[in-house]
Amino acid sequence: MTKPHNRITLCRQQGMEEELRITQPRKSGVWIAGMAWLGLTLGAPATAHAQTAPLELAPSSRWNLNYSDDSCRLMREFGQGEDKVILIMDSYAPDMDGYITLVGKQFVGSDPYKKVSYGFEPGEPKSGATAIRGVIGAQATPLLILGMALPKIQAIWQNQDILFRLTPTSGRAMTLKVGPMAEVAKALNTCTAALVTQWGFTPEQQAAWKRLPEPIGEPQKWMRDGWDYPLTAEMRNLNGVVHYRLMVDAAGTPTRCILQSETQPAEFGNEVCTVLMRRARFKPAQDRAGAPVASYFTGTVRFFDDPDH
């Protein structure tokens, strides 16, 4: 039998006060400027006429830090009208890799992937990435999921004039005038610490432990490349990104899988939890004395058609 063409990758993820608006914990999903994040679908938006002139955008809203049960989302709007872009930075645990997403009409295109380089300045070299296109909300607003980048910007958040630059291999380059983020960073760290407390631990406790849960074998092999792609999504040529948390007991066995965020359709998240509960195994966390203890493990699964086909 020929192996399916679809690809799955699994990545481990562990590791101005007047400008800041805090949204309290909520139970029914995340909303971005009136658009339901749980309605996000990944695939190619309709094609529009490309503009090539570089775009430079200033902030057009305050920072919005959204507390969820399992994630912290930092958002800000830049520009106005047809040029408006929403910068989203999601974090799912303290000291972990976070995800950067851009929402705006500029990201329309016929290809579900876009080769880009991006980075925060000053102090961070640009990273190359294959961004995944998608749409969100009733208006099907285009977006780009860039990938993991938050740890790299922690060290530069003290700068006053931070810029975020996006340069695609073809199409329109973009600069967002992010500005100072020291107070925003503190609020984000407070939010991720609160997540761990809500899960029954403390950040200080986790940091003091001799070992956190370590995967047995290669996590990339927990999801079988191609074979674990949800059939309904494959038939519709949909891509997906799922962020998950596994609660791991003192024997190294997952006892619960929690979907921290997921793109539609729901089959992506269902498949991830079903497979990981069956296949994922760990060396358990150890306290200061080396005794096994319960803890948690967070990660990301990306479902996508091979962009190099």
ChimeraX commands (.cxc) that place a marker at each C-alpha (Angstrom):
marker #1 position 0.00,0.00,0.00 radius 0.5
marker #1 position 1.36,3.42,-0.95 radius 0.5
marker #1 position 2.04,5.74,1.94 radius 0.5
marker #1 position -0.19,8.84,1.95 radius 0.5
marker #1 position 1.33,12.11,0.78 radius 0.5
marker #1 position 0.14,14.09,3.80 radius 0.5
marker #1 position 2.66,15.05,6.45 radius 0.5
marker #1 position 2.37,15.29,10.22 radius 0.5
marker #1 position 4.98,16.91,12.45 radius 0.5
marker #1 position 4.99,16.89,16.25 radius 0.5
marker #1 position 6.97,19.47,18.19 radius 0.5
marker #1 position 7.69,19.54,21.92 radius 0.5
marker #1 position 6.76,22.76,23.70 radius 0.5
marker #1 position 8.13,22.78,27.24 radius 0.5
marker #1 position 10.32,24.55,28.08 radius 0.5
marker #1 position 2.57,50.07,29.01 radius 0.5
marker #1 position 0.14,49.17,31.67 radius 0.5
marker #1 position -2.28,51.76,30.26 radius 0.5
marker #1 position -1.80,50.03,26.88 radius 0.5
marker #1 position -2.67,46.59,28.23 radius 0.5
marker #1 position -6.21,45.22,28.46 radius 0.5
marker #1 position -6.77,41.94,30.32 radius 0.5
marker #1 position -9.59,39.59,29.41 radius 0.5
marker #1 position -10.61,37.26,32.24 radius 0.5
marker #1 position -10.75,33.46,31.83 radius 0.5
marker #1 position -13.53,32.25,29.57 radius 0.5
marker #1 position -15.03,28.89,28.75 radius 0.5
marker #1 position -16.31,29.22,25.22 radius 0.5
marker #1 position -13.39,29.84,22.90 radius 0.5
marker #1 position -11.29,32.82,21.89 radius 0.5
marker #1 position -12.47,35.81,19.91 radius 0.5
marker #1 position -10.31,38.06,17.78 radius 0.5
marker #1 position -11.93,41.35,16.77 radius 0.5
marker #1 position -15.29,39.62,16.63 radius 0.5
marker #1 position -13.99,36.47,14.89 radius 0.5
marker #1 position -14.23,33.07,16.57 radius 0.5
marker #1 position -10.81,31.39,16.77 radius 0.5
marker #1 position -12.47,28.01,17.14 radius 0.5
marker #1 position -13.87,28.58,13.65 radius 0.5
marker #1 position -10.41,28.79,12.12 radius 0.5
marker #1 position -9.89,26.62,9.04 radius 0.5
marker #1 position -6.55,26.06,7.36 radius 0.5
marker #1 position -6.37,25.95,3.58 radius 0.5
marker #1 position -5.81,28.32,0.70 radius 0.5
marker #1 position -7.89,31.55,0.76 radius 0.5
marker #1 position -9.17,32.96,-2.52 radius 0.5
marker #1 position -6.55,34.69,-4.64 radius 0.5
marker #1 position -6.38,38.48,-4.81 radius 0.5
marker #1 position -4.25,40.87,-6.86 radius 0.5
marker #1 position -0.80,41.00,-5.25 radius 0.5
marker #1 position 0.62,44.30,-3.99 radius 0.5
marker #1 position 4.40,44.50,-3.87 radius 0.5
marker #1 position 5.11,47.85,-2.17 radius 0.5
marker #1 position 6.53,47.33,1.35 radius 0.5
marker #1 position 3.95,47.95,4.08 radius 0.5
marker #1 position 4.79,49.73,7.35 radius 0.5
marker #1 position 2.09,49.73,9.99 radius 0.5
marker #1 position 1.76,51.55,13.33 radius 0.5
marker #1 position -0.38,50.23,16.24 radius 0.5
marker #1 position -4.10,50.95,15.95 radius 0.5
marker #1 position -5.24,49.32,19.21 radius 0.5
marker #1 position -4.05,48.58,22.72 radius 0.5
marker #1 position -2.41,45.27,23.60 radius 0.5
marker #1 position -5.01,42.68,24.57 radius 0.5
marker #1 position -3.91,39.83,26.84 radius 0.5
marker #1 position -6.52,37.08,26.85 radius 0.5
marker #1 position -6.47,34.59,29.72 radius 0.5
marker #1 position -7.84,31.17,28.79 radius 0.5
marker #1 position -8.08,27.91,30.72 radius 0.5
marker #1 position -5.07,26.53,28.85 radius 0.5
marker #1 position -3.35,29.37,27.01 radius 0.5
marker #1 position -2.41,33.02,27.08 radius 0.5
marker #1 position -2.97,35.10,23.96 radius 0.5
marker #1 position -1.37,38.48,23.31 radius 0.5
marker #1 position -2.93,40.50,20.48 radius 0.5
marker #1 position -2.64,43.91,18.90 radius 0.5
marker #1 position -3.98,45.53,15.75 radius 0.5
marker #1 position -1.79,47.47,13.34 radius 0.5
marker #1 position -2.90,49.74,10.49 radius 0.5
marker #1 position -6.39,50.63,9.33 radius 0.5
marker #1 position -8.94,49.53,6.76 radius 0.5
marker #1 position -7.78,47.14,4.07 radius 0.5
marker #1 position -4.23,47.22,5.45 radius 0.5
marker #1 position -5.16,46.21,9.02 radius 0.5
marker #1 position -3.17,43.32,10.46 radius 0.5
marker #1 position -3.65,41.56,13.80 radius 0.5
marker #1 position -0.48,40.24,15.45 radius 0.5
marker #1 position -1.23,37.25,17.71 radius 0.5
marker #1 position 1.25,35.57,20.05 radius 0.5
marker #1 position 0.03,32.44,21.84 radius 0.5
marker #1 position 1.78,30.83,24.81 radius 0.5
marker #1 position 0.70,27.53,26.35 radius 0.5
marker #1 position 3.04,27.12,29.36 radius 0.5
marker #1 position 5.88,29.03,31.08 radius 0.5
marker #1 position 9.24,29.16,29.31 radius 0.5
marker #1 position 7.88,27.44,26.24 radius 0.5
marker #1 position 7.90,28.01,22.52 radius 0.5
marker #1 position 4.95,30.12,21.45 radius 0.5
marker #1 position 3.11,30.57,18.18 radius 0.5
marker #1 position 2.90,33.71,16.08 radius 0.5
marker #1 position -0.10,34.23,13.78 radius 0.5
marker #1 position -0.90,37.17,11.52 radius 0.5
marker #1 position -4.49,37.95,10.44 radius 0.5
marker #1 position -5.24,40.32,7.56 radius 0.5
marker #1 position -6.41,40.64,3.98 radius 0.5
marker #1 position -2.80,40.89,2.76 radius 0.5
marker #1 position -2.33,37.17,3.35 radius 0.5
marker #1 position -4.78,35.98,0.72 radius 0.5
marker #1 position -3.37,33.52,-1.81 radius 0.5
marker #1 position -4.03,30.37,-3.82 radius 0.5
marker #1 position -1.25,28.26,-2.26 radius 0.5
marker #1 position -1.92,26.83,1.23 radius 0.5
marker #1 position 1.74,27.54,2.10 radius 0.5
marker #1 position 3.91,30.61,1.94 radius 0.5
marker #1 position 7.69,30.73,2.27 radius 0.5
marker #1 position 8.66,33.63,4.51 radius 0.5
marker #1 position 11.36,34.98,6.77 radius 0.5
marker #1 position 10.45,36.93,9.88 radius 0.5
marker #1 position 11.88,38.27,13.10 radius 0.5
marker #1 position 11.81,40.92,15.80 radius 0.5
marker #1 position 14.33,43.77,15.71 radius 0.5
marker #1 position 16.68,44.80,17.13 radius 0.5
marker #1 position 18.61,41.77,18.25 radius 0.5
marker #1 position 17.03,38.81,16.49 radius 0.5
marker #1 position 18.02,37.43,13.06 radius 0.5
marker #1 position 15.18,36.54,10.76 radius 0.5
marker #1 position 13.97,32.93,10.74 radius 0.5
marker #1 position 12.95,31.10,7.58 radius 0.5
marker #1 position 9.64,29.26,7.72 radius 0.5
marker #1 position 6.91,27.65,5.69 radius 0.5
marker #1 position 3.85,29.53,6.92 radius 0.5
marker #1 position 0.43,27.87,6.71 radius 0.5
marker #1 position -2.40,29.89,5.22 radius 0.5
marker #1 position -5.94,29.75,6.53 radius 0.5
marker #1 position -9.10,31.77,7.05 radius 0.5
marker #1 position -11.01,32.78,10.16 radius 0.5
marker #1 position -14.47,34.02,11.01 radius 0.5
marker #1 position -17.66,34.59,9.06 radius 0.5
marker #1 position -15.84,36.92,6.66 radius 0.5
marker #1 position -13.17,34.27,5.97 radius 0.5
marker #1 position -10.36,36.71,6.77 radius 0.5
marker #1 position -6.99,35.30,5.60 radius 0.5
marker #1 position -4.23,34.48,8.08 radius 0.5
marker #1 position -0.70,33.10,8.29 radius 0.5
marker #1 position 0.50,30.76,11.04 radius 0.5
marker #1 position 4.25,31.37,11.24 radius 0.5
marker #1 position 5.24,29.00,14.01 radius 0.5
marker #1 position 7.25,28.97,17.20 radius 0.5
marker #1 position 9.14,32.14,18.04 radius 0.5
marker #1 position 8.34,33.52,21.50 radius 0.5
marker #1 position 11.53,32.44,23.34 radius 0.5
marker #1 position 13.64,34.41,20.87 radius 0.5
marker #1 position 11.90,37.68,21.65 radius 0.5
marker #1 position 12.09,37.45,25.46 radius 0.5
marker #1 position 15.59,38.94,25.49 radius 0.5
marker #1 position 14.67,41.97,23.35 radius 0.5
marker #1 position 11.43,42.97,25.06 radius 0.5
marker #1 position 13.31,45.61,27.08 radius 0.5
marker #1 position 14.01,47.60,23.91 radius 0.5
marker #1 position 11.85,50.66,23.28 radius 0.5
marker #1 position 11.50,50.51,19.49 radius 0.5
marker #1 position 10.79,46.89,18.64 radius 0.5
marker #1 position 9.89,46.07,15.06 radius 0.5
marker #1 position 8.44,42.89,13.61 radius 0.5
marker #1 position 9.45,42.28,10.00 radius 0.5
marker #1 position 7.91,39.76,7.61 radius 0.5
marker #1 position 9.53,39.14,4.24 radius 0.5
marker #1 position 7.93,36.60,1.88 radius 0.5
marker #1 position 9.91,35.03,-0.97 radius 0.5
marker #1 position 7.31,36.61,-3.25 radius 0.5
marker #1 position 4.78,39.30,-2.49 radius 0.5
marker #1 position 4.60,42.16,-0.06 radius 0.5
marker #1 position 7.08,42.74,2.77 radius 0.5
marker #1 position 5.68,44.10,6.02 radius 0.5
marker #1 position 6.96,45.91,9.12 radius 0.5
marker #1 position 4.89,46.23,12.29 radius 0.5
marker #1 position 5.98,48.99,14.69 radius 0.5
marker #1 position 5.55,46.91,17.86 radius 0.5
marker #1 position 7.19,49.36,20.27 radius 0.5
marker #1 position 8.08,48.70,23.94 radius 0.5
marker #1 position 6.88,45.43,25.47 radius 0.5
marker #1 position 8.46,45.17,28.93 radius 0.5
marker #1 position 5.18,45.57,30.85 radius 0.5
marker #1 position 3.33,43.39,28.38 radius 0.5
marker #1 position 5.95,40.65,28.82 radius 0.5
marker #1 position 5.52,40.73,32.59 radius 0.5
marker #1 position 1.76,40.33,32.22 radius 0.5
marker #1 position 2.23,37.42,29.81 radius 0.5
marker #1 position 4.58,35.68,32.26 radius 0.5
marker #1 position 2.04,36.17,35.04 radius 0.5
marker #1 position -0.61,34.59,32.83 radius 0.5
marker #1 position 1.44,31.48,31.98 radius 0.5
marker #1 position 2.36,31.01,35.64 radius 0.5
marker #1 position -1.34,31.09,36.48 radius 0.5
marker #1 position -1.93,28.30,33.95 radius 0.5
marker #1 position 0.39,25.93,35.83 radius 0.5
marker #1 position -1.28,26.78,39.13 radius 0.5
marker #1 position -4.65,26.01,37.59 radius 0.5
marker #1 position -3.32,22.59,36.53 radius 0.5
marker #1 position -2.47,21.73,40.15 radius 0.5
marker #1 position 1.23,22.67,40.24 radius 0.5
marker #1 position 3.33,25.79,40.72 radius 0.5
marker #1 position 6.03,27.18,38.40 radius 0.5
marker #1 position 8.50,27.23,41.31 radius 0.5
marker #1 position 7.80,23.57,42.04 radius 0.5
marker #1 position 8.28,22.56,38.42 radius 0.5
marker #1 position 11.52,24.55,38.14 radius 0.5
marker #1 position 12.94,22.90,41.28 radius 0.5
marker #1 position 12.23,19.34,40.22 radius 0.5
marker #1 position 15.16,17.21,39.16 radius 0.5
marker #1 position 13.46,16.16,35.93 radius 0.5
marker #1 position 10.30,16.94,34.00 radius 0.5
marker #1 position 8.59,14.17,31.97 radius 0.5
marker #1 position 10.92,12.91,29.22 radius 0.5
marker #1 position 9.46,11.15,26.18 radius 0.5
marker #1 position 10.49,7.54,25.70 radius 0.5
marker #1 position 11.51,7.23,22.07 radius 0.5
marker #1 position 10.97,9.96,19.49 radius 0.5
marker #1 position 7.83,12.09,19.94 radius 0.5
marker #1 position 7.78,12.62,16.17 radius 0.5
marker #1 position 6.85,8.94,15.81 radius 0.5
marker #1 position 3.83,9.14,18.09 radius 0.5
marker #1 position 1.82,10.45,15.14 radius 0.5
marker #1 position 2.48,8.28,12.09 radius 0.5
marker #1 position 3.37,10.38,9.09 radius 0.5
marker #1 position 0.39,10.28,6.75 radius 0.5
marker #1 position -1.50,7.38,8.32 radius 0.5
marker #1 position -2.88,9.37,11.27 radius 0.5
marker #1 position -4.20,12.19,9.07 radius 0.5
marker #1 position -7.98,12.48,9.72 radius 0.5
marker #1 position -9.74,11.10,6.67 radius 0.5
marker #1 position -12.42,13.79,6.42 radius 0.5
marker #1 position -9.81,16.56,6.57 radius 0.5
marker #1 position -7.61,14.79,4.02 radius 0.5
marker #1 position -10.52,14.47,1.60 radius 0.5
marker #1 position -11.17,18.22,1.92 radius 0.5
marker #1 position -7.44,19.09,1.55 radius 0.5
marker #1 position -7.41,20.81,4.94 radius 0.5
marker #1 position -4.34,21.50,7.08 radius 0.5
marker #1 position -4.41,21.69,10.85 radius 0.5
marker #1 position -2.51,22.74,13.96 radius 0.5
marker #1 position -3.26,21.24,17.38 radius 0.5
marker #1 position -1.73,22.32,20.70 radius 0.5
marker #1 position -2.13,19.76,23.46 radius 0.5
marker #1 position -1.29,19.08,27.10 radius 0.5
marker #1 position -0.81,15.60,28.53 radius 0.5
marker #1 position -1.13,14.99,32.26 radius 0.5
marker #1 position 1.54,12.39,33.08 radius 0.5
marker #1 position 1.40,10.29,36.25 radius 0.5
marker #1 position 4.29,9.10,38.44 radius 0.5
marker #1 position 4.60,5.97,36.29 radius 0.5
marker #1 position 5.15,8.00,33.11 radius 0.5
marker #1 position 1.73,7.19,31.65 radius 0.5
marker #1 position -0.59,9.89,30.24 radius 0.5
marker #1 position -3.80,10.05,32.26 radius 0.5
marker #1 position -5.51,12.85,30.37 radius 0.5
marker #1 position -5.17,14.76,27.08 radius 0.5
marker #1 position -6.33,18.36,26.97 radius 0.5
marker #1 position -6.66,20.33,23.72 radius 0.5
marker #1 position -5.18,23.74,24.44 radius 0.5
marker #1 position -6.18,25.02,21.00 radius 0.5
marker #1 position -7.07,23.45,17.67 radius 0.5
marker #1 position -8.02,24.42,14.14 radius 0.5
marker #1 position -11.13,23.09,12.49 radius 0.5
marker #1 position -12.42,20.51,11.78 radius 0.5
marker #1 position -12.55,18.90,15.23 radius 0.5
marker #1 position -11.21,15.62,13.82 radius 0.5
marker #1 position -7.67,17.03,14.09 radius 0.5
marker #1 position -7.86,17.44,17.86 radius 0.5
marker #1 position -9.75,14.19,18.37 radius 0.5
marker #1 position -7.12,12.26,16.43 radius 0.5
marker #1 position -4.24,13.80,18.36 radius 0.5
marker #1 position -5.65,12.93,21.78 radius 0.5
marker #1 position -6.72,9.43,20.72 radius 0.5
marker #1 position -3.29,8.59,19.33 radius 0.5
marker #1 position -1.17,10.21,22.05 radius 0.5
marker #1 position -3.07,8.59,24.88 radius 0.5
marker #1 position -2.35,5.25,23.24 radius 0.5
marker #1 position 1.27,5.75,22.17 radius 0.5
marker #1 position 2.95,8.46,24.27 radius 0.5
marker #1 position 5.05,7.18,27.19 radius 0.5
marker #1 position 7.51,9.00,29.42 radius 0.5
marker #1 position 10.22,8.76,31.98 radius 0.5
marker #1 position 8.27,10.35,34.84 radius 0.5
marker #1 position 9.13,13.67,36.40 radius 0.5
marker #1 position 11.30,13.51,39.52 radius 0.5
marker #1 position 11.22,15.76,42.56 radius 0.5
marker #1 position 14.34,17.13,44.25 radius 0.5
marker #1 position 14.99,13.80,45.93 radius 0.5
marker #1 position 14.63,11.88,42.67 radius 0.5
marker #1 position 11.27,10.34,43.54 radius 0.5
marker #1 position 8.81,10.00,40.62 radius 0.5
marker #1 position 5.97,12.51,40.64 radius 0.5
marker #1 position 3.08,13.52,38.39 radius 0.5
marker #1 position 3.53,16.45,36.01 radius 0.5
marker #1 position 2.49,17.63,32.54 radius 0.5
marker #1 position 3.85,17.72,28.97 radius 0.5
marker #1 position 2.82,20.18,26.25 radius 0.5
marker #1 position 3.34,19.99,22.52 radius 0.5
marker #1 position 2.10,20.76,19.02 radius 0.5
marker #1 position 1.05,18.65,16.04 radius 0.5
marker #1 position 0.91,20.16,12.56 radius 0.5
marker #1 position -1.07,18.36,9.86 radius 0.5
marker #1 position -0.19,19.47,6.36 radius 0.5
marker #1 position 0.27,18.43,2.76 radius 0.5
marker #1 position 3.97,18.22,1.95 radius 0.5
marker #1 position 4.81,21.74,0.65 radius 0.5
marker #1 position 7.68,20.33,-1.42 radius 0.5
marker #1 position 5.44,18.08,-3.56 radius 0.5
marker link #1:1,2 radius 0.2
marker link #1:2,3 radius 0.2
marker link #1:3,4 radius 0.2
marker link #1:4,5 radius 0.2
marker link #1:5,6 radius 0.2
marker link #1:6,7 radius 0.2
marker link #1:7,8 radius 0.2
marker link #1:8,9 radius 0.2
marker link #1:9,10 radius 0.2
marker link #1:10,11 radius 0.2
marker link #1:11,12 radius 0.2
marker link #1:12,13 radius 0.2
marker link #1:13,14 radius 0.2
marker link #1:14,15 radius 0.2
marker link #1:16,17 radius 0.2
marker link #1:17,18 radius 0.2
marker link #1:18,19 radius 0.2
marker link #1:19,20 radius 0.2
marker link #1:20,21 radius 0.2
marker link #1:21,22 radius 0.2
marker link #1:22,23 radius 0.2
marker link #1:23,24 radius 0.2
marker link #1:24,25 radius 0.2
marker link #1:25,26 radius 0.2
marker link #1:26,27 radius 0.2
marker link #1:27,28 radius 0.2
marker link #1:28,29 radius 0.2
marker link #1:29,30 radius 0.2
marker link #1:30,31 radius 0.2
marker link #1:31,32 radius 0.2
marker link #1:32,33 radius 0.2
marker link #1:33,34 radius 0.2
marker link #1:34,35 radius 0.2
marker link #1:35,36 radius 0.2
marker link #1:36,37 radius 0.2
marker link #1:37,38 radius 0.2
marker link #1:38,39 radius 0.2
marker link #1:39,40 radius 0.2
marker link #1:40,41 radius 0.2
marker link #1:41,42 radius 0.2
marker link #1:42,43 radius 0.2
marker link #1:43,44 radius 0.2
marker link #1:44,45 radius 0.2
marker link #1:45,46 radius 0.2
marker link #1:46,47 radius 0.2
marker link #1:47,48 radius 0.2
marker link #1:48,49 radius 0.2
marker link #1:49,50 radius 0.2
marker link #1:50,51 radius 0.2
marker link #1:51,52 radius 0.2
marker link #1:52,53 radius 0.2
marker link #1:53,54 radius 0.2
marker link #1:54,55 radius 0.2
marker link #1:55,56 radius 0.2
marker link #1:56,57 radius 0.2
marker link #1:57,58 radius 0.2
marker link #1:58,59 radius 0.2
marker link #1:59,60 radius 0.2
marker link #1:60,61 radius 0.2
marker link #1:61,62 radius 0.2
marker link #1:62,63 radius 0.2
marker link #1:63,64 radius 0.2
marker link #1:64,65 radius 0.2
marker link #1:65,66 radius 0.2
marker link #1:66,67 radius 0.2
marker link #1:67,68 radius 0.2
marker link #1:68,69 radius 0.2
marker link #1:69,70 radius 0.2
marker link #1:70,71 radius 0.2
marker link #1:71,72 radius 0.2
marker link #1:72,73 radius 0.2
marker link #1:73,74 radius 0.2
marker link #1:74,75 radius 0.2
marker link #1:75,76 radius 0.2
marker link #1:76,77 radius 0.2
marker link #1:77,78 radius 0.2
marker link #1:78,79 radius 0.2
marker link #1:79,80 radius 0.2
marker link #1:80,81 radius 0.2
marker link #1:81,82 radius 0.2
marker link #1:82,83 radius 0.2
marker link #1:83,84 radius 0.2
marker link #1:84,85 radius 0.2
marker link #1:85,86 radius 0.2
marker link #1:86,87 radius 0.2
marker link #1:87,88 radius 0.2
marker link #1:88,89 radius 0.2
marker link #1:89,90 radius 0.2
marker link #1:90,91 radius 0.2
marker link #1:91,92 radius 0.2
marker link #1:92,93 radius 0.2
marker link #1:93,94 radius 0.2
marker link #1:94,95 radius 0.2
marker link #1:95,96 radius 0.2
marker link #1:96,97 radius 0.2
marker link #1:97,98 radius 0.2
marker link #1:98,99 radius 0.2
marker link #1:99,100 radius 0.2
marker link #1:100,101 radius 0.2
marker link #1:101,102 radius 0.2
marker link #1:102,103 radius 0.2
marker link #1:103,104 radius 0.2
marker link #1:104,105 radius 0.2
marker link #1:105,106 radius 0.2
marker link #1:106,107 radius 0.2
marker link #1:107,108 radius 0.2
marker link #1:108,109 radius 0.2
marker link #1:109,110 radius 0.2
marker link #1:110,111 radius 0.2
marker link #1:111,112 radius 0.2
marker link #1:112,113 radius 0.2
marker link #1:113,114 radius 0.2
marker link #1:114,115 radius 0.2
marker link #1:115,116 radius 0.2
marker link #1:116,117 radius 0.2
marker link #1:117,118 radius 0.2
marker link #1:118,119 radius 0.2
marker link #1:119,120 radius 0.2
marker link #1:120,121 radius 0.2
marker link #1:121,122 radius 0.2
marker link #1:122,123 radius 0.2
marker link #1:123,124 radius 0.2
marker link #1:124,125 radius 0.2
marker link #1:125,126 radius 0.2
marker link #1:126,127 radius 0.2
marker link #1:127,128 radius 0.2
marker link #1:128,129 radius 0.2
marker link #1:129,130 radius 0.2
marker link #1:130,131 radius 0.2
marker link #1:131,132 radius 0.2
marker link #1:132,133 radius 0.2
marker link #1:133,134 radius 0.2
marker link #1:134,135 radius 0.2
marker link #1:135,136 radius 0.2
marker link #1:136,137 radius 0.2
marker link #1:137,138 radius 0.2
marker link #1:138,139 radius 0.2
marker link #1:139,140 radius 0.2
marker link #1:140,141 radius 0.2
marker link #1:141,142 radius 0.2
marker link #1:142,143 radius 0.2
marker link #1:143,144 radius 0.2
marker link #1:144,145 radius 0.2
marker link #1:145,146 radius 0.2
marker link #1:146,147 radius 0.2
marker link #1:147,148 radius 0.2
marker link #1:148,149 radius 0.2
marker link #1:149,150 radius 0.2
marker link #1:150,151 radius 0.2
marker link #1:151,152 radius 0.2
marker link #1:152,153 radius 0.2
marker link #1:153,154 radius 0.2
marker link #1:154,155 radius 0.2
marker link #1:155,156 radius 0.2
marker link #1:156,157 radius 0.2
marker link #1:157,158 radius 0.2
marker link #1:158,159 radius 0.2
marker link #1:159,160 radius 0.2
marker link #1:160,161 radius 0.2
marker link #1:161,162 radius 0.2
marker link #1:162,163 radius 0.2
marker link #1:163,164 radius 0.2
marker link #1:164,165 radius 0.2
marker link #1:165,166 radius 0.2
marker link #1:166,167 radius 0.2
marker link #1:167,168 radius 0.2
marker link #1:168,169 radius 0.2
marker link #1:169,170 radius 0.2
marker link #1:170,171 radius 0.2
marker link #1:171,172 radius 0.2
marker link #1:172,173 radius 0.2
marker link #1:173,174 radius 0.2
marker link #1:174,175 radius 0.2
marker link #1:175,176 radius 0.2
marker link #1:176,177 radius 0.2
marker link #1:177,178 radius 0.2
marker link #1:178,179 radius 0.2
marker link #1:179,180 radius 0.2
marker link #1:180,181 radius 0.2
marker link #1:181,182 radius 0.2
marker link #1:182,183 radius 0.2
marker link #1:183,184 radius 0.2
marker link #1:184,185 radius 0.2
marker link #1:185,186 radius 0.2
marker link #1:186,187 radius 0.2
marker link #1:187,188 radius 0.2
marker link #1:188,189 radius 0.2
marker link #1:189,190 radius 0.2
marker link #1:190,191 radius 0.2
marker link #1:191,192 radius 0.2
marker link #1:192,193 radius 0.2
marker link #1:193,194 radius 0.2
marker link #1:194,195 radius 0.2
marker link #1:195,196 radius 0.2
marker link #1:196,197 radius 0.2
marker link #1:197,198 radius 0.2
marker link #1:198,199 radius 0.2
marker link #1:199,200 radius 0.2
marker link #1:200,201 radius 0.2
marker link #1:201,202 radius 0.2
marker link #1:202,203 radius 0.2
marker link #1:203,204 radius 0.2
marker link #1:204,205 radius 0.2
marker link #1:205,206 radius 0.2
marker link #1:206,207 radius 0.2
marker link #1:207,208 radius 0.2
marker link #1:208,209 radius 0.2
marker link #1:209,210 radius 0.2
marker link #1:210,211 radius 0.2
marker link #1:211,212 radius 0.2
marker link #1:212,213 radius 0.2
marker link #1:213,214 radius 0.2
marker link #1:214,215 radius 0.2
marker link #1:215,216 radius 0.2
marker link #1:216,217 radius 0.2
marker link #1:217,218 radius 0.2
marker link #1:218,219 radius 0.2
marker link #1:219,220 radius 0.2
marker link #1:220,221 radius 0.2
marker link #1:221,222 radius 0.2
marker link #1:222,223 radius 0.2
marker link #1:223,224 radius 0.2
marker link #1:224,225 radius 0.2
marker link #1:225,226 radius 0.2
marker link #1:226,227 radius 0.2
marker link #1:227,228 radius 0.2
marker link #1:228,229 radius 0.2
marker link #1:229,230 radius 0.2
marker link #1:230,231 radius 0.2
marker link #1:231,232 radius 0.2
marker link #1:232,233 radius 0.2
marker link #1:233,234 radius 0.2
marker link #1:234,235 radius 0.2
marker link #1:235,236 radius 0.2
marker link #1:236,237 radius 0.2
marker link #1:237,238 radius 0.2
marker link #1:238,239 radius 0.2
marker link #1:239,240 radius 0.2
marker link #1:240,241 radius 0.2
marker link #1:241,242 radius 0.2
marker link #1:242,243 radius 0.2
marker link #1:243,244 radius 0.2
marker link #1:244,245 radius 0.2
marker link #1:245,246 radius 0.2
marker link #1:246,247 radius 0.2
marker link #1:247,248 radius 0.2
marker link #1:248,249 radius 0.2
marker link #1:249,250 radius 0.2
marker link #1:250,251 radius 0.2
marker link #1:251,252 radius 0.2
marker link #1:252,253 radius 0.2
marker link #1:253,254 radius 0.2
marker link #1:254,255 radius 0.2
marker link #1:255,256 radius 0.2
marker link #1:256,257 radius 0.2
marker link #1:257,258 radius 0.2
marker link #1:258,259 radius 0.2
marker link #1:259,260 radius 0.2
marker link #1:260,261 radius 0.2
marker link #1:261,262 radius 0.2
marker link #1:262,263 radius 0.2
marker link #1:263,264 radius 0.2
marker link #1:264,265 radius 0.2
marker link #1:265,266 radius 0.2
marker link #1:266,267 radius 0.2
marker link #1:267,268 radius 0.2
marker link #1:268,269 radius 0.2
marker link #1:269,270 radius 0.2
marker link #1:270,271 radius 0.2
marker link #1:271,272 radius 0.2
marker link #1:272,273 radius 0.2
marker link #1:273,274 radius 0.2
marker link #1:274,275 radius 0.2
marker link #1:275,276 radius 0.2
marker link #1:276,277 radius 0.2
marker link #1:277,278 radius 0.2
marker link #1:278,279 radius 0.2
marker link #1:279,280 radius 0.2
marker link #1:280,281 radius 0.2
marker link #1:281,282 radius 0.2
marker link #1:282,283 radius 0.2
marker link #1:283,284 radius 0.2
marker link #1:284,285 radius 0.2
marker link #1:285,286 radius 0.2
marker link #1:286,287 radius 0.2
marker link #1:287,288 radius 0.2
marker link #1:288,289 radius 0.2
marker link #1:289,290 radius 0.2
marker link #1:290,291 radius 0.2
marker link #1:291,292 radius 0.2
marker link #1:292,293 radius 0.2
marker link #1:293,294 radius 0.2
marker link #1:294,295 radius 0.2
marker link #1:295,296 radius 0.2
marker link #1:296,297 radius 0.2
marker link #1:297,298 radius 0.2
marker link #1:298,299 radius 0.2
marker link #1:299,300 radius 0.2
marker link #1:300,301 radius 0.2
marker link #1:301,302 radius 0.2
marker link #1:302,303 radius 0.2
marker link #1:303,304 radius 0.2
marker link #1:304,305 radius 0.2
marker link #1:305,306 radius 0.2
marker link #1:306,307 radius 0.2
marker link #1:307,308 radius 0.2
marker link #1:308,309 radius 0.2
view
